[in-house]
Amino acid sequence: MQPDEIKALLESTLPECTAQVVSEDGKHIAAVIVSTAFEGLMPVKRQQLVYAALNEQISSGVIHAFQMKTLTPAENAARS
């Protein structure tokens, strides 16, 4: 699965989401995901939202490994 496909899937599933997705082989993915859906959530709950969006691709093996950094818009602005 190509990074732009994963980006589109995340951005269409999570509210007010922007995602930066990279992959060298299409199976090992790294992403920085910014969404208002993460506000007030602990890291594990944020990850669960992302995994729910990608469940079909992970379960089928299309995505083998997924590394993520999840941020709220405020957290993202503070790191810039």
N, C-alpha and C positions, 0 to 999 in steps of 0.2 A: 504494500500500500504506500502510495507516495505521500510525502509530507503535506502537500497542498490539499490532498483528500482528507487527511486527518484534521488539518486546520479547519477546513470547511465543516466537517462533522462536528467538531467541538464548538465552533462558533454558531452553528445552527441549533445546537442542543442546549448549551449553557447560556443563561441570560446575560446580555451586555458583555459578551466575551470577546477577547482578542487573544490569539494564540500565535506563538512563534514555534514552529515545528521543524526539526532537522532529523535527517536519517541518511546514513551512508549506504545502507543496503535494503531499505524498505521494510525490514523486520525489527530492527533495533532503533527505537524512536526516543528522542529527547524533546521535551516541550516546556516552554514557559507559558502558563495560562493565567490570564487576568480576567476576573469576572466578579460582578457584584454578588453573585450567588455564594461566594466564599466569605462574605462579611459575617462576622460573629461565629464562624465555625473553626473548630480545632483542625489541625492538619489532616488527621485521619478522615474526618468527615468530608473535607475538601477532596481528598483522593478518592473517596467512595463516589462522589458525584462524577468525577472524571472517568473512573472505571465503569460506572453505569452507562456513560455515553459511548464508551468503546467496548462494551461487553461482548458484543457479537464478533468483533474483529479479534479480540483477545482469545475468546473461547474457541474460535475456529482455527487459531494459529496464524492468522494473517499478520497480526502483530505479535511478535515473540517476546520482546522486552520493551518496557515503557518507563522511562525516567521522566519525572515531572517536577516542576516548581510551580506552586499555585499561589497566586497573589490577589489581594483585593486591589481596586484601582488606587486607593490611598497608599497601600504598601508599595505598589509599583512606582507611583510618583515619588515616594520618599527615597527609593533606591537610585533614581536618576540623578 
